[in-house]
Amino acid sequence: MSNKLDLSKELIGRRALVTGGSRGIGAAIAQRLLDAGAKVVVAARTPDNDAPAAATFIAGDVTASEGVEAIATKAIAALGGLDILVNNAGGGRAFLGGSWTIPDKEWHDSFALNLFAAIRLTNAVLPALRASKAAAVVNISSAAATMPFGPFAHYGAAKAALEYYSRTLAVELAPSGIRVNVVSPGVISTPGSDEFAKTTPGFSPGDWVRNIPLGRIGATEDIAEVVALLVSDRGKFLTGANYRVDGGMTAR
């Protein structure tokens, strides 16, 4: 008999909701959970061809309170409960002139998407997570939270706040057996980041790679694999931590 773990079966019976799951990192996370046997709902504003075909898609806006409530209600109904929440929806526009050029509205929008969406959705699904015997929350942050960079100051600040919130939530929910962790991607090749690199001087893949000790840009699968660990029984003693998946970029 082999003692090798069968990672294609470790999430059988688990029910997962992944926001921003129709493309990029979110789609890769959703597919990885599906590959491990989970039932998965992905939520996004609009569907995308990159969304895993086996996942159930729910359209919704996580920056609006009514959108969050609708996503939570529909996802729990479709899944019959909830065991795994991955708050992946996020992003922000670059303001190359520096932080002082970022309008107030962009700061508000960034916090709405990168912080408040995760808070509201977690609160909305918390009763379902409390009813689960294997509940896990993973909030997707960013290396930008710890690397001061003017053009994305609004985005980095929101992600830094998300990390503090996640640590607090992990301590609060630990007695209920609900684990909360953060995954902080570095430079990852996604449709959005690739387009940004093509159109913005000074942000080519070569420019980024020079700051990454492992010498390559990350793949969406690199993030998905860590998330799969954290929501599985392999990560049953992991909570309140931030896993930086950035090729050593923030270790300098």
C-alpha positions as CSV (number, residue, x, y, z in Angstrom):
1,M,0.0,0.0,0.0
2,S,1.3,3.4,-1.0
3,N,1.6,6.2,1.6
4,K,1.6,8.8,-1.1
5,L,-1.1,11.5,-0.7
6,D,-3.7,11.5,-3.3
7,L,-4.2,15.2,-3.9
8,S,-7.0,14.5,-6.3
9,K,-9.3,13.4,-3.5
10,E,-8.3,15.5,-0.5
11,L,-11.2,18.0,-1.0
12,I,-14.0,15.6,-1.9
13,G,-17.1,16.8,-0.1
14,R,-15.8,20.3,0.5
15,R,-17.7,23.3,-0.9
16,A,-15.8,26.4,-2.0
17,L,-16.5,30.0,-3.1
18,V,-13.8,31.9,-5.0
19,T,-14.3,35.6,-5.8
20,G,-12.7,37.0,-8.9
21,G,-12.6,33.4,-10.0
22,S,-13.3,33.9,-13.7
23,R,-9.7,34.6,-14.8
24,G,-6.1,34.8,-13.7
25,I,-5.2,33.7,-10.2
26,G,-8.8,33.2,-9.2
27,A,-9.5,30.8,-12.1
28,A,-6.3,28.9,-11.3
29,I,-7.4,28.6,-7.6
30,A,-10.9,27.4,-8.6
31,Q,-9.5,24.8,-11.0
32,R,-7.0,23.5,-8.4
33,L,-9.8,23.1,-5.9
34,L,-11.9,21.3,-8.5
35,D,-9.0,19.0,-9.3
36,A,-8.9,18.1,-5.6
37,G,-12.5,17.1,-5.6
38,A,-14.3,20.2,-4.2
39,K,-17.5,21.7,-5.5
40,V,-16.7,25.2,-6.5
41,V,-18.6,28.4,-7.1
42,V,-16.8,31.3,-8.8
43,A,-18.1,34.9,-8.5
44,A,-17.1,37.8,-10.7
45,R,-18.8,40.8,-12.4
46,T,-18.8,39.0,-15.8
47,P,-18.0,35.5,-17.0
48,D,-14.7,34.9,-18.8
49,N,-13.5,32.1,-21.1
50,D,-10.8,31.3,-18.5
51,A,-13.3,30.3,-15.8
52,P,-13.2,26.6,-15.1
53,A,-16.0,24.8,-16.9
54,A,-16.8,22.6,-14.0
55,A,-17.4,25.5,-11.6
56,T,-20.7,27.2,-11.1
57,F,-20.6,30.9,-12.1
58,I,-22.4,33.6,-10.2
59,A,-22.4,37.2,-11.5
60,G,-22.1,39.9,-8.8
61,D,-20.3,43.0,-7.7
62,V,-18.3,42.4,-4.5
63,T,-17.9,46.2,-4.0
64,A,-21.6,46.7,-3.3
65,S,-23.3,45.5,-0.2
66,E,-26.3,44.1,-2.1
67,G,-23.9,42.4,-4.5
68,V,-22.1,40.6,-1.7
69,E,-25.4,39.5,-0.1
70,A,-26.6,38.1,-3.4
71,I,-23.3,36.2,-4.0
72,A,-23.4,34.7,-0.5
73,T,-27.0,33.6,-0.7
74,K,-26.7,32.1,-4.2
75,A,-23.4,30.4,-3.5
76,I,-24.6,28.7,-0.3
77,A,-27.8,27.7,-2.0
78,A,-25.9,26.2,-5.0
79,L,-23.4,24.4,-2.8
80,G,-25.7,23.4,0.1
81,G,-23.4,25.1,2.6
82,L,-19.8,26.4,2.6
83,D,-16.4,25.1,3.8
84,I,-13.9,27.2,1.9
85,L,-13.9,30.9,1.1
86,V,-11.2,32.5,-1.0
87,N,-11.4,36.2,-1.2
88,N,-9.4,36.8,-4.3
89,A,-11.2,39.7,-6.0
90,G,-8.9,42.7,-6.1
91,G,-6.8,45.1,-8.2
92,G,-6.1,48.7,-8.8
93,R,-5.0,51.2,-11.5
94,A,-1.4,52.6,-11.5
95,F,-0.8,56.3,-11.2
96,L,2.7,56.7,-12.5
97,G,3.0,60.3,-11.2
98,G,3.2,59.1,-7.6
99,S,0.9,58.6,-4.7
100,W,-0.1,62.3,-4.6
101,T,-1.7,62.0,-8.0
102,I,-4.1,59.3,-6.9
103,P,-7.7,60.8,-6.7
104,D,-9.8,60.3,-3.6
105,K,-12.2,58.2,-5.6
106,E,-9.5,55.8,-6.5
107,W,-8.5,55.4,-2.8
108,H,-12.2,54.7,-1.9
109,D,-12.6,52.3,-4.8
110,S,-9.4,50.4,-3.9
111,F,-10.5,49.9,-0.3
112,A,-13.9,48.9,-1.4
113,L,-12.5,46.2,-3.7
114,N,-9.4,45.1,-1.8
115,L,-10.6,45.3,1.8
116,F,-14.3,45.9,2.4
117,A,-15.4,43.2,-0.2
118,A,-13.5,40.5,1.8
119,I,-14.9,41.8,5.1
120,R,-18.5,41.9,3.9
121,L,-18.4,38.6,2.2
122,T,-16.8,36.9,5.1
123,N,-19.4,38.3,7.5
124,A,-22.2,37.2,5.1
125,V,-21.0,33.6,4.9
126,L,-19.8,33.2,8.5
127,P,-22.9,31.3,9.7
128,A,-22.3,28.7,6.9
129,L,-18.6,28.5,7.8
130,R,-19.5,28.0,11.5
131,A,-21.7,25.1,10.5
132,S,-18.8,23.5,8.6
133,K,-16.5,20.9,10.2
134,A,-13.5,22.0,8.0
135,A,-13.9,25.7,7.5
136,A,-11.0,27.7,6.0
137,V,-10.7,31.3,4.7
138,V,-7.9,32.4,2.5
139,N,-7.5,36.1,1.7
140,I,-5.4,37.0,-1.3
141,S,-3.2,40.0,-0.6
142,S,-0.1,41.2,-2.5
143,A,3.6,41.8,-2.2
144,A,2.6,45.5,-2.7
145,A,1.4,45.5,1.0
146,T,5.0,45.5,2.2
147,M,6.8,47.2,-0.7
148,P,6.2,51.0,-0.7
149,F,5.5,52.0,-4.3
150,G,3.8,55.3,-5.2
151,P,1.9,54.3,-8.3
152,F,0.0,51.6,-6.4
153,A,0.0,53.2,-2.9
154,H,-3.8,52.9,-2.7
155,Y,-3.7,49.3,-3.6
156,G,-0.8,48.4,-1.3
157,A,-2.5,50.3,1.6
158,A,-5.7,48.4,1.2
159,K,-3.9,45.0,1.0
160,A,-1.9,45.9,4.2
161,A,-5.2,46.6,5.9
162,L,-6.5,43.2,4.6
163,E,-3.6,41.5,6.2
164,Y,-4.2,43.1,9.6
165,Y,-7.9,42.2,9.4
166,S,-7.0,38.6,8.5
167,R,-4.7,38.1,11.5
168,T,-7.4,39.5,13.8
169,L,-10.1,37.3,12.3
170,A,-7.8,34.2,12.6
171,V,-7.5,34.8,16.4
172,E,-11.3,35.5,16.8
173,L,-12.4,32.5,14.8
174,A,-9.9,29.9,16.0
175,P,-12.1,28.8,18.9
176,S,-14.7,27.9,16.3
177,G,-12.3,25.9,14.3
178,I,-12.3,28.3,11.4
179,R,-8.8,28.9,10.0
180,V,-7.9,32.2,8.3
181,N,-4.7,32.7,6.3
182,V,-3.3,35.1,3.7
183,V,-1.5,34.4,0.5
184,S,0.5,37.3,-0.9
185,P,1.5,36.9,-4.6
186,G,4.5,38.7,-6.0
187,V,4.7,39.3,-9.8
188,I,2.5,36.7,-11.4
189,S,1.8,36.3,-15.1
190,T,-2.0,36.9,-15.6
191,P,-3.9,38.5,-18.5
192,G,-4.1,41.8,-16.5
193,S,-0.4,41.9,-15.5
194,D,0.8,40.9,-18.9
195,E,-1.2,43.6,-20.6
196,F,0.1,46.2,-18.0
197,A,3.7,45.1,-18.8
198,K,3.2,45.5,-22.5
199,T,1.7,49.0,-22.2
200,T,3.7,50.6,-19.4
201,P,7.4,51.6,-19.8
202,G,9.7,50.3,-17.1
203,F,7.4,47.4,-16.2
204,S,8.5,44.7,-18.7
205,P,9.0,41.1,-17.5
206,G,12.8,41.7,-17.6
207,D,12.5,44.7,-15.3
208,W,10.5,42.6,-12.8
209,V,12.7,39.6,-13.0
210,R,15.8,41.6,-11.9
211,N,14.1,42.0,-8.5
212,I,13.2,38.3,-8.1
213,P,15.9,36.1,-6.5
214,L,14.5,32.9,-8.1
215,G,14.8,34.6,-11.5
216,R,11.4,34.2,-13.0
217,I,7.9,35.6,-12.9
218,G,5.4,33.4,-11.0
219,A,2.6,31.4,-12.5
220,T,-1.0,31.4,-11.4
221,E,-0.6,27.7,-10.4
222,D,2.1,28.7,-7.9
223,I,-0.5,30.6,-6.0
224,A,-3.2,28.0,-6.4
225,E,-1.0,25.3,-5.0
226,V,-0.5,27.2,-1.7
227,V,-4.2,27.9,-1.4
228,A,-5.0,24.2,-1.9
229,L,-2.6,23.4,1.0
230,L,-4.1,25.9,3.3
231,V,-7.7,24.8,2.8
232,S,-7.0,21.1,3.0
233,D,-6.3,18.9,6.0
234,R,-2.6,19.2,5.3
235,G,-2.9,22.7,6.6
236,K,-5.1,21.9,9.7
237,F,-2.7,23.6,12.1
238,L,-2.1,26.7,10.0
239,T,-3.9,29.9,10.8
240,G,-3.1,33.6,11.2
241,A,-0.2,33.4,8.8
242,N,0.8,35.2,5.6
243,Y,2.4,33.1,2.9
244,R,4.5,35.2,0.5
245,V,4.6,33.5,-2.9
246,D,6.9,35.9,-4.7
247,G,10.2,34.1,-5.6
248,G,12.0,35.8,-2.7
249,M,11.2,39.3,-3.9
250,T,10.1,40.6,-0.5
251,A,13.0,38.7,1.3
252,R,15.6,41.3,0.2
